[in-house]
Amino acid sequence: MEALMRYEQNRLPRSMRLWVEQLLELSPQDSHQLLSHDPDY
């Protein structure tokens, strides 16, 4: 969970960012949407 929060805040090293993106099948622009609870997403 902390890795996801740090990913959202752009505070992960590049290698960890790539790992999270690959694991969750994200594109880099998705980082601000991970933990949001906005039903419009």
Residue frames as a rotation matrix with the C-alpha (Angstrom) as fourth column:
MET 1
0.569 0.822 0.000 0.00
0.822 -0.569 0.000 0.00
0.000 0.000 -1.000 0.00
GLU 2
0.409 -0.487 -0.772 2.82
0.172 -0.789 0.590 2.40
-0.896 -0.374 -0.239 0.81
ALA 3
-0.653 -0.660 0.371 4.37
0.457 0.047 0.888 1.77
-0.604 0.749 0.271 -2.61
LEU 4
-0.094 0.707 0.701 1.08
0.968 -0.100 0.231 2.79
0.233 0.700 -0.675 -4.24
MET 5
0.795 0.356 -0.491 0.89
0.509 -0.832 0.220 5.97
-0.330 -0.425 -0.843 -2.18
ARG 6
-0.006 -0.886 -0.463 4.49
0.079 -0.462 0.884 6.83
-0.997 -0.032 0.072 -3.05
TYR 7
-0.581 -0.111 0.806 3.78
0.775 0.225 0.590 6.03
-0.247 0.968 -0.045 -6.71
GLU 8
0.444 0.847 0.292 0.85
0.884 -0.468 0.014 8.46
0.149 0.252 -0.956 -6.68
GLN 9
0.840 -0.162 -0.518 3.06
0.129 -0.868 0.480 11.12
-0.527 -0.470 -0.708 -5.10
ASN 10
0.834 -0.551 0.016 5.80
-0.016 -0.053 -0.998 10.45
0.551 0.833 -0.053 -7.68
ARG 11
0.457 -0.653 0.604 8.22
-0.889 -0.316 0.331 9.52
-0.025 -0.689 -0.725 -4.88
LEU 12
0.767 -0.211 0.606 9.36
0.077 0.968 0.240 6.08
-0.637 -0.138 0.758 -6.10
PRO 13
-0.375 -0.903 -0.210 12.64
-0.353 -0.070 0.933 5.34
-0.857 0.424 -0.292 -7.84
ARG 14
-0.156 0.306 -0.939 12.20
-0.985 -0.113 0.127 4.75
-0.067 0.945 0.319 -11.57
SER 15
-0.820 -0.203 -0.535 12.73
-0.313 0.942 0.122 0.99
0.479 0.267 -0.836 -11.28
MET 16
-0.825 0.564 -0.045 9.98
0.321 0.401 -0.858 0.73
-0.465 -0.722 -0.512 -8.65
ARG 17
-0.217 0.750 -0.624 7.64
-0.625 -0.598 -0.502 2.94
-0.750 0.281 0.598 -10.73
LEU 18
-0.381 0.012 -0.925 8.12
-0.869 0.338 0.362 0.63
0.317 0.941 -0.118 -13.70
TRP 19
-0.971 0.007 -0.238 7.50
0.083 0.946 -0.313 -2.42
0.223 -0.323 -0.920 -11.52
VAL 20
-0.560 0.815 -0.147 4.24
0.068 -0.132 -0.989 -0.97
-0.825 -0.564 0.019 -10.15
GLU 21
-0.129 0.504 -0.854 3.10
-0.882 -0.451 -0.133 0.04
-0.452 0.736 0.504 -13.65
GLN 22
-0.601 -0.150 -0.785 3.85
-0.606 0.726 0.325 -3.42
0.521 0.671 -0.527 -15.01
LEU 23
-0.977 0.200 -0.074 2.29
0.198 0.719 -0.666 -5.23
-0.080 -0.665 -0.742 -12.06
LEU 24
-0.316 0.908 -0.275 -0.94
0.245 -0.202 -0.948 -3.24
-0.916 -0.367 -0.158 -12.22
GLU 25
-0.311 0.124 0.942 -0.91
0.946 0.134 0.294 -2.77
-0.090 0.983 -0.159 -16.01
LEU 26
0.532 0.426 -0.731 -0.88
0.453 -0.873 -0.179 1.03
-0.715 -0.237 -0.658 -15.69
SER 27
0.305 -0.493 0.815 0.25
0.733 -0.424 -0.531 3.73
0.608 0.760 0.232 -18.02
PRO 28
-0.656 -0.685 -0.316 2.35
0.719 -0.438 -0.540 6.52
0.231 -0.581 0.780 -16.48
GLN 29
-0.712 0.414 0.567 -0.50
-0.299 -0.910 0.288 9.04
0.635 0.035 0.772 -16.70
ASP 30
0.251 0.849 -0.466 -2.65
0.146 0.443 0.885 6.78
0.957 -0.290 -0.013 -14.47
SER 31
-0.581 -0.619 -0.529 -0.59
0.537 0.197 -0.820 7.52
0.612 -0.760 0.218 -11.36
HIS 32
-0.886 0.249 0.391 -2.96
-0.420 -0.786 -0.454 10.22
0.194 -0.566 0.801 -10.05
GLN 33
0.004 0.986 -0.168 -5.95
-0.813 0.101 0.574 7.87
0.583 0.134 0.801 -10.27
LEU 34
-0.574 -0.324 -0.752 -4.73
-0.060 0.932 -0.356 4.88
0.816 -0.159 -0.555 -8.26
LEU 35
-0.786 0.171 -0.594 -6.12
0.614 0.335 -0.715 5.60
0.076 -0.927 -0.368 -4.83
SER 36
-0.847 0.530 0.043 -8.80
-0.531 -0.847 -0.025 8.12
0.023 -0.044 0.999 -5.74
HIS 37
-0.697 0.686 0.210 -12.36
0.498 0.673 -0.547 7.21
-0.516 -0.277 -0.811 -4.97
ASP 38
-0.494 0.493 -0.717 -13.91
-0.617 -0.779 -0.110 9.49
-0.612 0.388 0.689 -7.56
PRO 39
0.032 0.578 0.816 -16.72
0.225 0.791 -0.569 7.54
-0.974 0.201 -0.105 -9.26
ASP 40
0.751 0.251 -0.611 -16.11
-0.455 -0.473 -0.754 9.46
-0.478 0.845 -0.241 -12.51
TYR 41
-0.261 -0.915 -0.307 -12.95
-0.927 0.149 0.344 7.44
-0.269 0.375 -0.887 -13.17
